[in-house]
Amino acid sequence: MVSAREDWTETTRPRISPARTNVNRCMEFPRWLRSQPTSDSPLFSLRALASVLPKRVLVLGGTSFLGPALVEGAIAEGHTVTLFNRGVTNPDLFPHQEKLRGFRSSTPGDEDLSALARRRFDAVVDVWPNDPALAASAAEFLKNRVGHYLYVSSIAAYDSKEFGRAGIEETAPILGDKLTIVRPGPIKGNRDTTPDLLTWLIRAQKGGQHIGPGDGSDPVELVDVKDVARFLMLAIDSSLHGTFNLTGRPMTFRAFLNACNAATRSDAQFVWIPQDFLHQHGLETDFALRLFAGNFPFWRPAGAMPGLLQVSSEKAFRAGWQTRPFQETALDCLTYFRSLHETLHWDDYLSADKEKQVLDAWAHRSS
């Protein structure tokens, strides 16, 4: 990341998770939220509940990364959107939407939610807090003021032991009795300030030879920020309740790098080099380095919780979720980073000299 962002796991006292899933957090929800029917209930009917009527949508936060995509999606669908935040991050966004100001705190006597006290909303989406206690406090305050509460957590909510296998579903155990609505994986696209996807796109754009870590079969998953917003709107419009993973469609690392080439119209060649050889020449995985955009972003070989990037989103797809082509995500990423101009201070963690040195060593290795 340009500025590091951490995940919050569902523990009593939040801890930083080494498995990054882009700022999304999780929390223990009050019983009134956990008692609502889920999409697995026999009473649930997508067709019966679907509604295109405009709704009053409250967005807690809404001006950083996922929030703007959500607000834009809600506006496009004709909903009335109100934003509640401190007015500090990008306060000039959405000048024609209602904005309520307040302050959230994990200390009850320290927060100010008074602007919401006399309001009623059809749905509220919480994309803001970096402390689970903030989300719990807002949920309790709004429980009699909203018809549908949506919270953006992350796949870090799952017990890390689950990441040793592929295909984690929403029924996998979590750290305690927690409830969230959506659990995205790594979120990419417009307004993303984490240069992990950018790293591979820039390497592809440069052409020539680059290291492809492993043998190309390791898994990759990422999700477009607009697709997360799209599912949240689907959930609001169709009254979807329950827990949904939002990790996109899985692909191999070879397919991922081919897609980076296609998105940048590049003929770059990726030379696949085993992990042991890379280790011998001083190139560790980002997991080992505890970095988000190090030598090989998104690469999760065996021993580095590969299941983190093999989480199943089939439940969301069955509910009607659709995702954008990778090329659109890639172009949004490049466009946003390059629009930052002088404010972007980023250099590839893997220097061109070091990469060439390892490529040459691989080419001249003893057979």
Secondary structure, 3 states (H helix, E strand, C coil): CCCCCCEECCCCCCCEECCCCCCCCCCCCCHHHHCCCCCCCCCCCHHHHCCCCCCEEEEECCCCCHHHHHHHHHHHCCCEEEEEECCCCCCCCCCCCEEEECECCCCHHHCECHHHCCCCECEEEECCCCCHHHHHHHHHHHCCCECCEEEECCHHHECHHHHHCCCECCCCCECCCCCCCEEECCEECCCCCCCHHHHHHHHHHHCCEEEEECCCCCEECCEEHHHHHHHHHHHHHHCCCCCEEECCCCEEHHHHHHHHHHHHCCCCEEEEECHHHHHHCCCCCHHHHCCCCCCCCCCCCCCCCHHHHCECCHHHHHCCCCCCCHHHHHHHHHHHHHHCHHHCCCCCCCCHHHHHHHHHHHHCCCC
